[in-house]
Amino acid sequence: FSLERQPGKILCTLNQVSKSYGDLQILKNASAEVNRGDKIALIGANGKGKSTLLRLIAQTEDCEGEIIGGHNADISFYAQHQIEALHMDHDILEELKLCGSGKTEQELRELMGCFLFRGDDVFKKIKSLSGGEKARVALAKCIISKANFLLLDEPTNHLDMSSVKMLVQAINQFEGTVVLVSHDRYFIQETARQIWQIEDGEIKIFNGTYNECERFKNEKTSLALPEASPKVAEIQSQVPKQNTSAFKEKQKEEKKLRSRFTKLEEEIQQLEKSKTELENKLAAPDTYANKVLFQETEQAYQSVITKLLPKQTEYEVLFEELLRFEESE
């Protein structure tokens, strides 16, 4: 990593931001600030809006409220679906040279070795690469850019453990600002020093590592759950819950939720299957060789993503509601 210029103190301000997909609210009047030098991880279950928040910070997605970019904030945004920005007729080495990093050919070849492209692999045409290989090239371009503000969406996908460790080292040595989304807990623990989590439409911020955040949440949960006295427990065990109208109503509601949950699970599985098929099709050389086919496939892919995100969010909401039902039994 090398910085072209230093940014101002604040790189991004979110002021009373709201974002929803139909009836599903992701953010509601949420406010937060990304400061120079921050290393932030967005955590939470799938469908909670982590990638959406990343796109909002990048200002590539519309929302209600105000998002203000910082002075001299040069953003480099890495995401899986952005591989179409690569130049298909270039080989890997030619593509990296476009970044204007000033690195020699030997330095670029050594860098690509960290991304599992070794020897003459660097002369492979982009259009001949698989989807995962294209993603690694896109990530390498992000790393050697002179941006001072990196937004990384699942950067460890398609990397082996040694490459992940290399990326950890690079981020820790980076003097700029990073906001990332990752399912890799090791990666988050080793890189992030601030944790953001979306809860009830708000952005909850914890200053510390991932492990410290989880420990804090566990301690907070333990303190919030006082033990019932033996006498109270005995009385509660004697109450015939099955015979109360409230219990019957609860059973009815739970059955309804489970039915919707099962249906939603099937819909998500089908959409994820379609997403994988379209990703493979987008990575196929025949698709890139046909401009019309590529555009049609890309449109179909974006349509699936648009349908998938709100369903994943609803899935997580229903899952938490069902957990509350089980805990109250």
KOLVEX-996692 format. One record per atom (N, C-alpha, C): residue in one letter; x, y, z. Coordinates in steps of 0.02 Angstrom, whole numbers, padded with zeros to 5 digits, always signed. Layout:
BEGIN
aXYZ ...
***
This chain:
BEGIN
f+00042-00060+00000 f+00000+00000+00000 f+00044+00063+00000 s+00023+00112-00037 s+00057+00177-00033 s+00004+00231-00043 l+00009+00285-00005 l-00040+00338-00009 l-00017+00394-00056 e-00061+00415-00099 e-00046+00470-00145 e-00049+00536-00107 r-00101+00543-00064 r-00109+00604-00024 r-00146+00589+00040 q-00137+00632+00089 q-00169+00624+00154 q-00240+00654+00152 p-00289+00618+00179 p-00357+00646+00181 p-00367+00690+00242 g-00427+00719+00247 g-00445+00757+00306 g-00458+00711+00365 k-00475+00739+00421 k-00486+00699+00482 k-00546+00652+00475 i-00599+00676+00442 i-00660+00635+00434 i-00666+00614+00361 l-00671+00549+00349 l-00675+00525+00280 l-00747+00515+00256 c-00792+00503+00303 c-00862+00494+00284 c-00907+00506+00344 t-00961+00544+00333 t-01010+00557+00385 t-01079+00533+00361 l-01111+00491+00402 l-01179+00469+00389 l-01224+00506+00438 n-01270+00545+00412 n-01312+00587+00454 n-01386+00571+00443 q-01417+00539+00494 q-01488+00522+00491 q-01505+00484+00428 v-01467+00432+00415 v-01475+00392+00353 v-01528+00337+00363 s-01573+00331+00315 s-01622+00278+00315 s-01618+00241+00248 k-01624+00175+00252 k-01622+00133+00192 k-01668+00073+00201 s-01710+00060+00152 s-01754+00003+00156 s-01763-00028+00087 y-01783-00091+00087 y-01802-00126+00026 y-01875-00147+00035 g-01920-00109+00005 g-01991-00123+00016 g-02009-00110+00089 d-02037-00160+00121 d-02058-00153+00192 d-02001-00169+00240 l-01945-00193+00213 l-01889-00213+00257 l-01842-00154+00268 q-01838-00132+00331 q-01797-00075+00349 q-01727-00099+00368 i-01676-00073+00333 i-01607-00090+00350 i-01579-00038+00400 l-01585+00025+00382 l-01563+00080+00426 l-01620+00129+00436 k-01625+00157+00495 k-01677+00207+00510 k-01645+00264+00550 n-01636+00321+00517 n-01607+00380+00549 n-01541+00363+00584 a-01500+00324+00550 a-01436+00303+00579 a-01381+00355+00564 s-01338+00364+00613 s-01283+00412+00605 s-01218+00379+00628 a-01164+00394+00593 a-01098+00368+00611 a-01045+00408+00573 e-00982+00396+00592 e-00928+00435+00563 e-00867+00390+00554 v-00836+00395+00495 v-00773+00359+00482 v-00716+00409+00485 n-00670+00398+00531 n-00615+00445+00540 n-00550+00419+00510 r-00505+00464+00496 r-00440+00447+00467 r-00404+00395+00510 g-00381+00342+00478 g-00344+00289+00513 g-00387+00234+00543 d-00454+00241+00540 d-00498+00189+00567 d-00489+00123+00529 k-00493+00068+00565 k-00496+00001+00535 k-00561-00031+00562 i-00613-00028+00522 i-00681-00045+00544 i-00705-00109+00510 a-00736-00154+00549 a-00768-00213+00522 a-00843-00207+00533 l-00882-00220+00482 l-00955-00223+00487 l-00974-00295+00498 i-01005-00311+00555 i-01020-00380+00571 i-01096-00390+00577 g-01115-00454+00580 g-01186-00470+00587 g-01204-00527+00540 a-01264-00554+00550 a-01286-00610+00509 a-01299-00588+00437 n-01301-00637+00392 n-01317-00622+00322 n-01385-00589+00318 g-01389-00539+00274 g-01453-00505+00265 g-01465-00447+00311 k-01417-00432+00354 k-01425-00376+00401 k-01408-00309+00370 g-01379-00310+00310 g-01366-00247+00276 g-01294-00224+00277 k-01247-00270+00290 k-01176-00251+00294 k-01151-00225+00227 s-01163-00263+00175 s-01140-00243+00108 s-01177-00180+00084 t-01240-00174+00104 t-01278-00114+00088 t-01246-00053+00120 l-01227-00059+00183 l-01195-00004+00218 l-01128+00014+00185 l-01092-00037+00163 l-01028-00024+00128 l-01040+00016+00064 r-01092-00003+00027 r-01108+00034-00035 r-01131+00105-00020 l-01165+00114+00036 l-01187+00182+00055 l-01126+00225+00070 i-01078+00197+00105 i-01017+00234+00121 i-00980+00253+00056 a-00982+00207+00008 a-00950+00220-00057 a-00992+00268-00099 q-01053+00281-00076 q-01101+00325-00112 q-01116+00297-00181 t-01124+00232-00185 t-01145+00200-00248 t-01217+00176-00244 e-01250+00191-00188 e-01320+00171-00180 e-01358+00229-00148 d-01421+00238-00170 d-01462+00292-00145 d-01490+00277-00076 c-01506+00330-00039 c-01537+00322+00026 c-01570+00387+00046 e-01606+00386+00102 e-01632+00448+00131 e-01583+00472+00184 g-01579+00536+00193 g-01531+00564+00240 g-01471+00592+00203 e-01416+00599+00239 e-01358+00633+00211 e-01294+00592+00221 i-01256+00584+00167 i-01191+00552+00171 i-01140+00601+00142 i-01092+00620+00183 i-01043+00671+00163 i-00974+00640+00157 g-00944+00644+00098 g-00876+00619+00088 g-00825+00668+00117 g-00769+00642+00138 g-00718+00684+00170 g-00671+00717+00120 h-00634+00766+00144 h-00585+00803+00103 h-00528+00756+00083 n-00513+00754+00018 n-00458+00713-00009 n-00467+00638+00005 a-00529+00616+00012 a-00542+00545+00024 a-00542+00509-00043 d-00490+00470-00056 d-00485+00431-00118 d-00505+00359-00104 i-00563+00340-00129 i-00591+00274-00114 i-00571+00222-00166 s-00554+00163-00141 s-00546+00105-00184 s-00593+00052-00155 f-00641+00030-00196 f-00695-00013-00172 f-00688-00082-00205 y-00677-00133-00163 y-00673-00201-00188 y-00736-00239-00169 a-00769-00269-00219 a-00828-00311-00207 a-00828-00366-00260 q-00857-00423-00243 q-00857-00481-00286 q-00887-00467-00355 h-00941-00429-00357 h-00977-00420-00420 h-00945-00368-00466 q-00890-00338-00443 q-00859-00285-00484 q-00805-00310-00530 i-00802-00376-00541 i-00751-00403-00585 i-00762-00382-00658 e-00824-00361-00674 e-00836-00341-00743 e-00799-00277-00761 a-00771-00243-00711 a-00732-00182-00725 a-00663-00198-00752 l-00643-00262-00748 l-00579-00282-00775 l-00580-00280-00851 h-00522-00269-00881 h-00516-00268-00954 h-00503-00339-00979 m-00553-00368-01011 m-00550-00439-01029 m-00494-00457-01077 d-00473-00411-01119 d-00421-00427-01169 d-00350-00419-01142 h-00343-00392-01081 h-00277-00385-01051 h-00255-00450-01018 d-00190-00459-01012 d-00167-00512-00968 d-00162-00483-00897 i-00148-00525-00849 i-00149-00503-00779 i-00098-00447-00767 l-00039-00456-00794 l+00014-00406-00783 l-00005-00338-00814 e-00033-00340-00874 e-00055-00278-00907 e-00109-00243-00865 e-00154-00282-00837 e-00209-00254-00797 e-00181-00218-00735 l-00131-00248-00703 l-00102-00218-00643 l-00063-00154-00659 k-00032-00152-00717 k+00006-00093-00736 k-00038-00032-00746 l-00103-00044-00758 l-00150+00012-00767 l-00159+00053-00703 c-00142+00024-00646 c-00155+00057-00582 c-00107+00116-00570 g-00053+00120-00609 g-00005+00174-00599 g+00029+00173-00532 s+00042+00113-00507 s+00073+00106-00440 s+00147+00125-00440 g+00178+00124-00500 g+00250+00137-00503 g+00293+00077-00486 k+00261+00019-00474 k+00299-00041-00458 k+00329-00071-00521 t+00386-00103-00513 t+00418-00135-00570 t+00381-00199-00588 e+00396-00227-00646 e+00364-00289-00667 e+00380-00345-00619 q+00441-00347-00593 q+00460-00399-00546 q+00420-00392-00481 e+00411-00331-00458 e+00372-00319-00396 e+00299-00340-00406 l+00272-00326-00464 l+00203-00345-00479 l+00196-00422-00481 r+00246-00454-00510 r+00244-00527-00514 r+00249-00558-00444 e+00289-00529-00401 e+00294-00554-00333 e+00229-00544-00295 l+00197-00486-00308 l+00132-00473-00276 l+00080-00525-00299 m+00078-00539-00364 m+00029-00586-00390 m+00042-00657-00365 g+00105-00671-00347 g+00119-00736-00316 g+00082-00744-00250 c+00074-00689-00214 c+00036-00690-00151 c-00038-00704-00164 f-00060-00690-00225 f-00130-00701-00243 f-00138-00764-00287 l-00088-00809-00279 l-00091-00875-00309 l-00082-00876-00385 f-00053-00821-00412 f-00034-00820-00483 f+00042-00823-00486 r+00068-00880-00505 r+00141-00889-00502 r+00170-00903-00572 g+00232-00881-00581 g+00266-00894-00644 g+00230-00861-00703 d+00219-00901-00756 d+00187-00874-00816 d+00112-00863-00809 d+00084-00879-00750 d+00012-00865-00739 d-00004-00792-00751 v+00044-00747-00739 v+00031-00675-00745 v+00018-00654-00817 f+00031-00699-00865 f+00019-00683-00935 f-00047-00711-00960 k-00086-00740-00915 k-00152-00765-00934 k-00198-00706-00949 k-00240-00714-00999 k-00290-00663-01015 k-00345-00662-00962 i-00368-00602-00946 i-00421-00595-00896 i-00483-00636-00916 k-00499-00634-00981 k-00560-00668-01004 k-00556-00744-00996 s-00496-00771-00988 s-00489-00844-00980 s-00491-00866-00907 l-00493-00818-00861 l-00492-00835-00789 l-00560-00855-00764 s-00561-00894-00710 s-00623-00911-00676 s-00648-00851-00636 g-00708-00856-00610 g-00736-00802-00569 g-00693-00787-00509 g-00669-00840-00475 g-00626-00830-00416 g-00560-00798-00433 e-00531-00818-00490 e-00467-00789-00512 e-00475-00715-00529 k-00530-00698-00562 k-00543-00627-00579 k-00550-00586-00514 a-00583-00616-00464 a-00592-00581-00401 a-00525-00567-00368 r-00477-00614-00374 r-00411-00604-00344 r-00373-00548-00380 v-00381-00545-00446 v-00349-00491-00484 v-00378-00423-00463 a-00444-00421-00456 a-00477-00358-00435 a-00453-00336-00366 l-00444-00384-00320 l-00420-00368-00253 l-00348-00343-00256 a-00306-00375-00298 a-00237-00352-00305 a-00234-00281-00330 k-00278-00264-00378 k-00280-00195-00404 k-00298-00146-00348 c-00344-00167-00305 c-00364-00124-00249 c-00305-00112-00202 i-00266-00165-00190 i-00210-00160-00143 i-00155-00114-00169 i-00141-00116-00234 i-00085-00076-00259 i-00106-00007-00281 s-00171+00008-00275 s-00193+00076-00291 s-00165+00124-00238 k-00166+00188-00253 k-00140+00237-00205 k-00197+00270-00164 a-00253+00233-00160 a-00310+00258-00122 a-00293+00262-00047 n-00326+00309-00012 n-00315+00315+00060 n-00376+00289+00099 f-00427+00264+00064 f-00488+00241+00096 f-00511+00178+00060 l-00501+00120+00092 l-00518+00056+00062 l-00584+00029+00089 l-00627+00007+00044 l-00690-00026+00061 l-00686-00096+00033 l-00686-00146+00077 l-00675-00215+00057 l-00734-00259+00075 d-00766-00289+00024 d-00823-00332+00035 d-00802-00405+00024 e-00796-00443+00078 e-00774-00513+00077 e-00708-00521+00038 p-00655-00488+00059 p-00592-00492+00022 p-00556-00559+00029 t-00572-00600+00079 t-00536-00663+00088 t-00565-00720+00049 n-00622-00710+00017 n-00649-00762-00027 n-00598-00777-00082 h-00589-00840-00098 h-00544-00862-00152 h-00470-00857-00133 l-00455-00843-00069 l-00385-00840-00047 l-00369-00900-00003 d-00306-00926-00008 d-00286-00977+00039 d-00260-00944+00103 m-00243-00984+00154 m-00226-00956+00219 m-00164-00911+00216 s-00114-00931+00176 s-00054-00889+00173 s-00069-00821+00141 s-00114-00820+00092 s-00134-00757+00060 s-00174-00714+00108 v-00216-00746+00149 v-00254-00709+00199 v-00207-00675+00248 k-00156-00712+00270 k-00107-00683+00317 k-00069-00625+00285 m-00054-00632+00221 m-00020-00577+00185 m-00065-00515+00183 l-00130-00527+00171 l-00177-00471+00169 l-00184-00438+00238 v-00184-00478+00290 v-00187-00452+00358 v-00127-00407+00371 q-00068-00430+00353 q-00007-00391+00363 q-00010-00325+00324 a-00034-00329+00262 a-00038-00269+00220 a-00086-00217+00250 i-00144-00240+00274 i-00193-00194+00303 i-00166-00163+00367 n-00132-00203+00408 n-00104-00177+00471 n-00049-00125+00459 q-00014-00132+00403 q+00039-00084+00387 q+00012-00023+00349 f-00049-00029+00324 f-00080+00025+00285 f-00093+00086+00330 e-00072+00144+00308 e-00080+00204+00349 e-00147+00238+00337 g-00185+00213+00289 g-00250+00243+00274 g-00306+00213+00315 t-00367+00217+00288 t-00428+00196+00323 t-00460+00137+00288 v-00486+00090+00327 v-00516+00029+00298 v-00584+00016+00331 v-00634+00002+00289 v-00698-00024+00313 v-00709-00090+00276 l-00721-00144+00312 l-00725-00209+00280 l-00785-00250+00304 v-00806-00295+00259 v-00856-00345+00275 v-00824-00412+00263 s-00829-00458+00311 s-00799-00524+00302 s-00834-00575+00347 h-00839-00637+00322 h-00864-00691+00363 h-00808-00725+00402 d-00746-00706+00386 d-00686-00736+00415 d-00670-00703+00482 r-00684-00737+00536 r-00674-00708+00603 r-00600-00696+00618 y-00557-00741+00595 y-00485-00731+00604 y-00464-00665+00572 f-00486-00655+00510 f-00468-00595+00473 f-00492-00532+00508 i-00554-00533+00532 i-00582-00475+00568 i-00543-00461+00632 q-00530-00515+00670 q-00495-00507+00733 q-00426-00477+00724 e-00392-00497+00670 e-00323-00475+00659 e-00317-00406+00627 t-00372-00379+00600 t-00367-00316+00564 t-00409-00259+00594 a-00469-00273+00616 a-00515-00220+00638 a-00501-00198+00710 r-00506-00133+00720 r-00499-00104+00787 r-00562-00067+00808 q-00613-00071+00766 q-00679-00044+00783 q-00731-00088+00748 i-00785-00104+00785 i-00836-00149+00760 i-00902-00111+00753 w-00932-00115+00693 w-00998-00086+00682 w-01047-00143+00671 q-01105-00137+00703 q-01158-00187+00694 q-01225-00152+00687 i-01264-00174+00637 i-01330-00145+00627 i-01381-00181+00671 e-01413-00143+00715 e-01464-00170+00759 e-01524-00123+00761 d-01582-00150+00745 d-01644-00110+00748 d-01638-00045+00708 g-01605-00050+00651 g-01599+00008+00607 g-01545+00057+00626 e-01510+00044+00681 e-01457+00088+00704 e-01388+00056+00694 i-01336+00097+00692 i-01268+00072+00687 i-01238+00074+00758 k-01228+00015+00787 k-01198+00009+00853 k-01122+00004+00845 i-01086+00046+00880 i-01013+00050+00872 i-00977+00028+00936 f-00929-00018+00927 f-00888-00041+00983 f-00815-00027+00966 n-00780+00008+01010 n-00709+00022+01000 n-00667-00034+01030 g-00641-00075+00987 g-00601-00132+01010 g-00602-00185+00956 t-00571-00243+00972 t-00566-00298+00924 t-00631-00338+00923 y-00635-00384+00876 y-00694-00427+00871 y-00704-00469+00934 n-00649-00500+00958 n-00655-00542+01018 n-00676-00501+01079 e-00651-00441+01085 e-00670-00397+01141 e-00744-00379+01136 c-00767-00368+01075 c-00837-00351+01064 c-00883-00409+01084 e-00864-00469+01062 e-00905-00528+01079 e-00905-00541+01154 r-00848-00531+01187 r-00843-00541+01259 r-00887-00490+01295 f-00887-00428+01271 f-00927-00376+01301 f-01002-00392+01295 k-01022-00417+01236 k-01093-00433+01225 k-01114-00491+01268 n-01071-00541+01276 n-01087-00599+01318 n-01095-00579+01391 e-01050-00536+01415 e-01054-00512+01484 e-01117-00471+01495 k-01133-00430+01446 k-01193-00388+01451 k-01256-00430+01453 t-01258-00484+01413 t-01315-00529+01412 t-01323-00565+01478 s-01266-00586+01507 s-01268-00621+01572 s-01295-00577+01627 l-01275-00514+01627 l-01298-00467+01678 l-01372-00451+01670 a-01397-00455+01609 a-01467-00437+01595 a-01515-00494+01609 l-01489-00554+01628 l-01532-00611+01639 l-01525-00637+01710 p-01560-00604+01758 p-01557-00627+01828 p-01591-00694+01837 e-01563-00735+01881 e-01592-00801+01893 e-01656-00794+01933 a-01705-00836+01915 a-01769-00836+01952 a-01758-00874+02018 s-01793-00852+02071 s-01787-00885+02135 s-01820-00954+02131 p-01799-01001+02173 p-01829-01069+02172 p-01904-01066+02180 k-01929-01022+02223 k-02001-01018+02235 k-02038-00996+02172 v-02011-00945+02140 v-02043-00920+02078 v-02041-00974+02025 a-01984-01008+02019 a-01978-01061+01969 a-02029-01116+01981 e-02039-01132+02047 e-02087-01185+02064 e-02158-01165+02045 i-02176-01102+02059 i-02242-01077+02043 i-02253-01077+01967 q-02201-01054+01931 q-02207-01051+01859 q-02216-01120+01828 s-02181-01170+01857 s-02186-01237+01829 s-02255-01267+01840 q-02294-01240+01888 q-02359-01268+01903 q-02415-01235+01862 v-02398-01181+01825 v-02449-01147+01786 v-02464-01187+01723 p-02525-01208+01712 p-02543-01246+01652 p-02546-01202+01590 k-02489-01187+01561 k-02486-01141+01505 k-02529-01164+01446 q-02532-01232+01436 q-02567-01257+01378 q-02641-01237+01378 n-02668-01225+01435 n-02740-01212+01440 n-02758-01138+01435 t-02709-01095+01430 t-02723-01024+01426 t-02733-01003+01355 s-02776-00954+01344 s-02789-00929+01277 s-02728-00894+01249 a-02689-00863+01294 a-02628-00828+01272 a-02578-00878+01243 f-02574-00937+01275 f-02527-00988+01252 f-02548-01015+01184 k-02614-01025+01176 k-02639-01049+01112 k-02626-00999+01056 e-02635-00935+01073 e-02623-00882+01024 e-02548-00881+01005 k-02507-00892+01055 k-02435-00893+01043 k-02416-00952+00997 q-02447-01010+01009 q-02434-01068+00967 q-02455-01055+00895 k-02511-01022+00887 k-02537-01006+00820 k-02488-00959+00783 e-02464-00909+00819 e-02417-00860+00789 e-02351-00894+00771 e-02328-00938+00816 e-02265-00973+00803 e-02271-01019+00742 k-02328-01052+00735 k-02339-01096+00677 k-02338-01056+00612 k-02368-00997+00615 k-02370-00952+00556 k-02299-00930+00538 l-02260-00912+00589 l-02191-00890+00576 l-02149-00947+00547 r-02157-01007+00575 r-02118-01064+00551 r-02135-01081+00478 s-02198-01074+00462 s-02220-01087+00393 s-02187-01038+00345 r-02188-00973+00363 r-02157-00922+00322 r-02081-00932+00319 f-02052-00952+00376 f-01980-00962+00380 f-01958-01018+00333 t-01996-01073+00332 t-01980-01130+00288 t-01986-01111+00215 k-02039-01075+00198 k-02049-01053+00129 k-01993-01005+00107 l-01974-00960+00152 l-01922-00911+00138 l-01855-00946+00127 e-01842-00997+00168 e-01780-01035+00162 e-01774-01068+00093 e-01830-01095+00069 e-01831-01126+00003 e-01819-01074-00052 e-01851-01015-00045 e-01844-00962-00095 e-01771-00937-00097 i-01740-00931-00039 i-01670-00908-00036 i-01624-00959-00067 q-01635-01023-00054 q-01594-01075-00083 q-01597-01074-00159 q-01658-01063-00185 q-01667-01060-00258 q-01631-00999-00287 l-01638-00942-00253 l-01605-00881-00277 l-01529-00887-00274 e-01503-00917-00221 e-01431-00926-00215 e-01405-00974-00268 k-01446-01024-00285 k-01427-01070-00339 k-01423-01032-00406 s-01473-00989-00418 s-01473-00949-00479 s-01414-00901-00479 k-01398-00872-00421 k-01342-00825-00415 k-01276-00860-00434 t-01266-00920-00408 t-01205-00958-00422 t-01200-00975-00497 e-01256-00996-00526 e-01258-01012-00597 e-01241-00952-00640 l-01268-00894-00622 l-01255-00833-00660 l-01183-00809-00651 e-01155-00817-00590 e-01085-00799-00579 e-01039-00842-00623 n-01054-00906-00627 n-01015-00950-00670 n-01021-00931-00744 k-01082-00911-00762 k-01094-00891-00831 k-01057-00826-00847 l-01057-00779-00798 l-01020-00716-00807 l-00945-00728-00814 a-00921-00780-00782 a-00849-00795-00784 a-00828-00833-00847 a-00878-00857-00884 a-00862-00897-00944 a-00837-00852-01001 p-00784-00871-01035 p-00757-00831-01091 p-00809-00818-01146 d-00852-00868-01159 d-00903-00859-01211 d-00950-00802-01195 t-00963-00791-01131 t-01007-00737-01111 t-00975-00669-01124 y-00911-00664-01105 y-00876-00600-01116 y-00866-00585-01190 a-00863-00638-01231 a-00852-00628-01302 a-00914-00601-01337 n-00971-00608-01304 n-01035-00586-01332 n-01063-00529-01290 k-01057-00468-01315 k-01076-00409-01275 k-01149-00411-01254 v-01194-00431-01301 v-01265-00434-01285 v-01279-00487-01231 l-01248-00545-01240 l-01258-00599-01191 l-01232-00578-01122 f-01174-00544-01121 f-01146-00521-01057 f-01194-00472-01022 q-01221-00424-01060 q-01266-00375-01031 q-01329-00408-01004 e-01356-00456-01043 e-01417-00492-01020 e-01403-00532-00957 t-01344-00565-00956 t-01326-00605-00897 t-01314-00560-00836 e-01281-00503-00847 e-01269-00456-00792 e-01334-00429-00764 q-01381-00413-00808 q-01447-00388-00787 q-01483-00441-00746 a-01480-00503-00769 a-01512-00559-00733 a-01480-00568-00664 y-01414-00561-00661 y-01377-00567-00598 y-01398-00513-00549 q-01401-00450-00573 q-01422-00395-00530 q-01493-00403-00506 s-01536-00431-00549 s-01606-00444-00530 s-01610-00495-00473 v-01569-00547-00477 v-01567-00598-00424 v-01543-00567-00359 i-01490-00527-00362 i-01463-00494-00303 i-01516-00450-00270 t-01552-00412-00311 t-01604-00367-00286 t-01659-00406-00250 k-01676-00465-00274 k-01727-00507-00242 k-01700-00542-00180 l-01636-00561-00183 l-01607-00600-00129 l-01597-00561-00065 l-01573-00499-00069 l-01556-00460-00010 l-01615-00451+00039 p-01674-00428+00015 p-01730-00420+00063 p-01754-00486+00092 k-01748-00539+00054 k-01769-00605+00080 k-01721-00629+00135 q-01656-00617+00125 q-01607-00634+00176 q-01619-00594+00240 t-01635-00531+00232 t-01649-00488+00290 t-01711-00513+00327 e-01764-00528+00290 e-01825-00553+00322 e-01812-00620+00356 y-01771-00661+00325 y-01752-00726+00353 y-01721-00719+00422 e-01673-00671+00427 e-01639-00659+00491 e-01687-00633+00544 v-01733-00590+00523 v-01782-00562+00570 v-01827-00618+00597 l-01851-00661+00552 l-01894-00717+00572 l-01856-00766+00617 f-01792-00777+00600 f-01751-00823+00640 f-01746-00798+00712 e-01734-00733+00721 e-01729-00704+00788 e-01795-00707+00825 e-01851-00697+00788 e-01917-00700+00820 e-01932-00771+00844 l-01913-00820+00803 l-01924-00890+00823 l-01880-00909+00883 l-01820-00881+00886 l-01777-00892+00944 l-01809-00865+01008 r-01840-00806+01001 r-01874-00776+01060 r-01933-00820+01083 f-01968-00850+01035 f-02023-00895+01052 f-01997-00955+01092 e-01942-00984+01068 e-01913-01042+01102 e-01887-01025+01171 e-01856-00966+01177 e-01828-00946+01242 e-01883-00933+01294 s-01942-00914+01270 s-01996-00897+01317 s-02037-00958+01337 e-02023-01015+01305 e-02061-01075+01322 e-02037-01106+01388 
***
